[in-house]
C-alpha cells in the first residue's frame, strides 16, 4: 500500500516536472518567436523605406518632378473626372494583369 502511494506521488511529481518543463519550453519558444517577428518587422520597415526613397528618386530623375507634384495632379484629375479616373485605373489594371500573367 505504501509502495503504491510512493509510486503515485513519484508519478505525480514526474508529471508536474514534465508540465513545468513544457511550459518553460513554450515560453522560451514564444519569446524567441516574438523577438524574431520584431526583428523581421523592423527590417521590413527599413527595406520598405529604402524602396520608397528609391522610387521617389526615380520619379524625380525620370520626370523632373517630385512625387508630391504628381500626387497633386492625380488628386485633381480624380476630383474633376471621377469616371475617367476609374476607367483609366481599370485599363491599367487589365494591361498589367495581361503582362504579369505571361511572366
N, C-alpha and C positions, 0 to 999 in steps of 0.2 A: 504494500500500500504506500509506504513512504517512498519506495523507489519510483512508483508511478507519479507521485506528487513532484518529486525531484525532477523526473523526466519531463513532466508537464511544465514546470517552472523553467526548465532549461530550454524547452521548445518555445515558450513564450518570450524568453529573453532573446533567443536567436531571431525570432520573428520581429521583435522590437528593433533589434540592431539592423536587421535587413531593411525594415521600413525607414529607419533613420538614414542608413547609407543610401538608399534610393532617393530619399528626399534631398540629401546633400548633393548627390549627383545631378538631380534635376535642377536644383538651384544654381549649381555651377554651370550647367548647360544653358540655362536661361540667361545668366549673367553674360556668358560668352556670346550667345546669340544677340543679346541686346547691344553689347559693345560692337559686335560686327556690323549690325544694322546701322548703328550710329556712325561708325567709321565709313561705311559704304555710302550712306546718305550724304555725309559731308563731302566725300569725294565726288559724288554725282552732282551736287550743287556747284562744286568748283568747276567741273567739266562743263556743266550747262552754262555757267557764267562765262567761261572761255569761249564756248561756241557762240553765245550771244554777242560777245565783243567782236569775235571774228566776223560774224555775219554783218554787224554794223559797219565794220571797217570795209568789208567787201562791197556793201551797198554804196557807201561813200565813194570808194575808189571807182566803181563801175559807172555810177550815175552822176557823180559830182554833187550829190545832195545827201544830206544826212537822213537817217531813218525817221526822225521826227517830222521832217517836211513831207515825206511820203505818207506817213500816218495821217497827217493833217489833210492831205489831198484825198486819200481814200475815205476818210471820215466824211468829208464834204461831199464826195461823189455819192456815197451811200445815202446820205441825208437828202440830197437833191434828186437822186434817181434810184429809189429802192428796188424797183422791179428789175431794172437793168443790172444792178449790183447782184441780185440773186441769180439772174441768168448767166452773168459772167462767171460767178463762182461755180455754178453747176457745170458750165463748159470747161472751166479749168480742171475741175474735179474729174470730169469724164476723160479729158485728154491725159491727165496724169494717171488715171486708172488704167487706160489702154497702154501707156508707156511702161508702167510698173508691172503690168500683167505679163508683158513679154520678157521682162528681166528674170 
